């Protein structure tokens, strides 16, 4: 009888062990499933973070580009308003005779003009070369054509108003006379 009781106790222990192993297996499977879900979430979060970083970098580039365009636009507006002032100062200097060119007023206006043009050049303003250049409709505005014997056709022979570029953009074309 004792053997029988011992055998029964052994069977009960075996069943308990089997049940315990099965429970651990079930827990292990659940834990693996949870780990897989957590890994998927981590991967999703990594992807989301990478997208956000790329979006932020693109945003920074776009803002920098817009800032640059805005400053060029603001400079263009101011410089366009100052071009007639430069024209008038150049006309005033050109209208002086040789005797007046030695006066201090002439020299003062000349210095102010140079300072103004130098300052505007720092902001990207450059004069368009026109005299004795081939006519280019992108940068020149022809107001007259004239037969000139010693010039071939399509060459700028006279400049009536200087043209200017701002950062490679023509803000005012040169007003010129072109040879036929």
Secondary structure, DSSP 4 states (H G I P E B T S, - for coil): -HHHHHHHHHHHHHHHHHHHHHHHHHHHHHHHHHHHHHHHHHHHHHHHHHHHHHHHHHHHHHHHHHHHHHHHHHHHHHHHHHHHHHHHHHHHHHT--TTGGGSHHHHHHHHHHHHHHHHHHHTTEEEEP-TTSBP-TTTEEEEEEE--TTS-TTBEEEEEE-EEEETTEEEEPEEEEEE-
